[in-house]
Amino acid sequence: MPTTVLNHSATDWGVVAVFAIVYLGMFLGGLPRLKLDRSGVALLGAIAVIALAGLPVEDAARAIDLPTIVLLFAFMVVSAQMRLGGFYGAVTRRVGDMPLSRSGLLAALILVAGALSAVFSNDIVCLAMTPVVARLCLRRGIDPLPFLIGLACAANIGSAATLIGNPQNMLIGSVLQLPFAGYVRQALPPVLIGLALLWGWLAFGPGRGSPHPGPLPPAGEGTDADAEPAFDGWQTAKGLFVAGALLLIFLFTNWPRDVAALVGAGVLLLSRRLHSSHVLGLVDWPLLILFMGLFVVNHAFETTGLAAQAVAWLGTQGVHLTDPGPLLVAGAVLSNLVSNVPAVMLLLPHLAGSGEQAGVMLALVTTFAGNLLLVGSIANLIVADLARQQGIEIHWKRHAVTGIPVTLITLGVVWGWVRWWM
């Protein structure tokens, strides 16, 4: 391998340098002294490799997996419809008003967050539910930290149940052509076990926090979080109808998922009450740019042949990424180094033709691994930021008390499920 590495051209090494800088930006969340976030880094990286390698724009465009982008955009529209209809907040308030004990309320919120995240974006679910969960805990005079940490972890775990629950699953399903119903059958058991383990840790284990928390901030009203749209039954019903129809199509037909989802998004944009600019304003355009930029950067890196040589060398050492053990370790480590979407993009090219088992494991591992650290997933950061606006500080150490053990246990569940039941 050392000899073949040295045979590469200066252009190849330039592409490698850009690739390394881009993934450093993924790790840091941006680049030092520059006003760039991950999306900006990915976009500039794509521009750099196009110019450096003389890559025709048409080739760069073909490097983008368009079905993944279309599917992601369409479900962002569906999630925006549900948020503008006030659905997420209404469901959370309904659960909060139920006469449940602390452990019962925690179980209900974890179940709701996990179920909603399996169909809608886990980030949107956290964005809408966090302020409501924080206020209901403060109103009841109970420690909100286990509930907020549970919300973030449940959204991450629950989103792994389907191929539309989060961006990385959409990408895996599209590239590996995984059957939607088959994936759900394989992924649902470890997801349900993971949610149950999360509840047990937060309700009865060390994750429950102090039984007598210190002074809580007042359950104030009129904060920025209260700008949440009021519940609109018609808009909610419209969104639920489209989401339900898409699920049935995905489960029981072979229609292209991206085309069906795009039609569903088009139906939702046809409205006399919700302006299309409001709906499209909630679309996460930076995430779409992140995807497209990384597709181009990764494609340029693959053309150097260095990635294939590295994987081939690992194979000679007995390490095969298609095997469950190496894939679990690589997925978990990379997800916490560069985030789960870039991690999936790095690993997917080496799993082509590896079968459904590898796709299911990659989806579960990269999603569950997002719970390890507070910075491990966008959903965690959304909950922490919105909680801070309510006067609640989620310190990384407090998150780690739940995140680290829950992640290790749930990854163990995935390992056992893949090895002995799939």
Order of alpha helices (4+ residues) and beta strands (2+ residues): alpha-alpha-alpha-alpha-alpha-alpha-alpha-alpha-alpha-alpha-alpha-alpha-alpha-alpha-alpha-alpha-alpha-alpha-alpha-alpha-alpha
